[in-house]
Amino acid sequence: MSLYIPSAFEASEVALVELLREHAFATLVTPGEPEPFISHLPLEYRAGHGPQGALLGHVARANPHWRNFGARASIAIFHGPHAYISPSWYAAPAAAVPTWNYAVAHVHGHVEIMTDPAETRALLEVLIERYEADRAQPWRLQLEGRALEAMLGAIVGFRLSIERIDVKLKLSQNRGSDDRERVIAALRAEGYADAEASAQWMERYAREP
């Protein structure tokens, strides 16, 4: 299963890492019968874990998805900012059509279950630190003893060893520089978060060096 990526929309390593880390809530898909297993969850990217890195995450033990890990490769889909692009924003709108700008990555690999509760506990601490550290009063995991064991037993930690990454940044790179600047300005005027984020990504990765 491959992602269509015209050469104009190829991405740098820097953009890929930013996408995986800033937009960590992913869709994990694993082949199964009679249909694929799909879970939506945060995944933690780790460089240096294997040739292309790894993704770490966990699911509820009650979720049958994890029982299908291993035999066949899974795909984690990361969605970055995205926004509608109106032809009216171009210098010659009559010669254009509506489109959508977006950033997306498909990460392929086989998933290995964490069998050591200490490794799963360490993963939880990493996730808690990431999402709580900047809060005025960060929450901390305080369970101990049997309560902690029960909580760890209710989830399944896993590691996806990355085998291939398809990443696509469709950010108006196929338009001229004047049209790109017009799109950036128009997105900033739209007034919603994804439009502003899309404009920021265009400034970083679609402008000519």
N, C-alpha and C positions, 0 to 999 in steps of 0.2 A: 504494500500500500504506500504509494509515493505521493508527495505534495508537488503540485505544479508550480514551478518557480522560474519565471522568465529571468533572464540575466540581469535586467535592470533592477529586480527586486531581491537580489542576493544580499546577504547580511554579513557584517564583520563579526569576528569573535567577540569584540567588545559589546556589540549590540545584542548578541545571543546571550551572553552572561547577564546583561542587564535585564533582558526579558525574563529569564528563568528566575532571577532573584527578586525583581520588583513586582512581578506578576505570578506569584508562586501558587496561587489557587488553580489547580489543573484538573483536567478530565482524564482519568486513567481508564484505558480500554484494554480488555484481555479477551482473546477469542474463547468462545465456549459454545455449548450446545444446549438448547436449540438456538441461542442467540448470544451475542457478546455480553460480557459483564462490564458494567460501567459504574465508576465511582467518582465523586467530585470531592477533592481534598487538597490541602496544602502539601506541597512537596519541597523538600529542602535540597538544593543543589550543592554538591560537594565536588570541587575540582580535586584532581590527584587520586581519586578512588578509581583506579583502573585507567586505561588509556584515554578515555573521554570523560571520566568522572562518573558520578552516580547521583541518583535521586533517592532520598530517604523519606519514608512516610509511614503511616499506620492506618488501619481500618478497624472497625468493630469486629470482634471475633464472631458475632452473629451474622456478619455480612458474608455470604458464600463466595464473594469475589476471590478472597485470598486462597481458597482451596484449589483454584485454577491457575495459580502462579506457577511458573517454572517451565513447564513442558513447551509452551509456545510463547513467543515474544509478546510483550505488552507495548502499548503506545500511550505516552503521556502528552496531552495536548495543552499547551500554554497559550492563552489569549492575552495579548497586550492591548494598548488603547486602540480604539477603532471609531470611525466617524463617517457619516454620509458626506459626499463631496458633490456639490451642485455645479452643473456646467455654467451657471450664471457667474461663477467666480472667475472664470477664465477671461483672457483678453478677447477671445473670439468664441463666445458661448454657442453660437449657431452651429459650429463645426464639431461640437463635443457632445458627449452623453453623460448621464449621471453615473457615478461609481461610488466605491467605498474604499477608504484607506484603512489599513490594519497592520498589526504585527502579530505573527503566530509562529510557534515552534512545535514540531512533532518529534518527540524523543522516543526512540525505539530501544528496547532492551529486555533481557530476561530478568525476572524478579526472584530474589532469594529472601526467604522468611528469616527474621531474626529469632534465633532459638534461645538466646541468653537474655533473661529478664533485665540484666544490668544494661545491656545494649539498648533495649527498648526504653528503659528509664532515662538513659543518657539522651536519647532522641527527644523524649518529652521535654527534658530540661533545655535542650537547644531551641525547640520551638517556643517554649514559654519565654525564654530569654529574648528571643527575637521579637515577639509580639507584645511583650509586657515591659521591656526595658525602658522605653521612653515615656511611660506613664508616670504621673505624679506619685501614685502609690502602687507600684507593680505588685501584681498577685504572684504568689509563690506556691509551689506544690508542697504541702505540709503533711500529707498522709504518711503514716509509718506502719510498720508491722503488717498485720493481716489485712487492714484496709488498703494499704499500698499494694500488697500482693493481689488482692481481689481486683483492684483497678487495672493493674498490669495484665492480669489474666483475662480481662474483658476486651483487650485489644491485641492486634497482631502487627508488630513492627516489620518493616520490609525494606529491602534495598534493591533498586533497579540499576543494574550495571549498564551504562549507556553504550550502545553498539553503533547507533547512527542518529544524527540529528538533522532534520530538515527544517530550515528556518527561512521565513519569508517576511520581508518588510515591504509592504506596498504603500509607499508614501509619496506618490506623485513624481517618482524619479523619472518617469517616461515623459514628463512635461518639461517645457523650457523653464529656465530660472525665474522669469517674470511670472509665469503662471504659478509656480511653486510658492513664491512670495505672496501672491494674491490669495492662494489657498490658506497659507499660514495665518494671514490677517483675518480672513473670513472665519476660520475655525475659532480664533480667539474671541470673535464677536458673537459666537453662537450661544455662549452662556451656560454650557454644561461641562461636567468634569472630563468626559472622554474626548470632547472636542479640544479642550485646552491641552490635555495630555497628548493628543495626536499632533497638535501644533508643535509641542515641545520635541516630540520624536522626529518630526520633519526637520526642525532646526538642527538637531544633533546628527541625523543620519541621511537626510535627503539633499541638504545643501552641498554645492560643489566645494571641494577643498580650497 
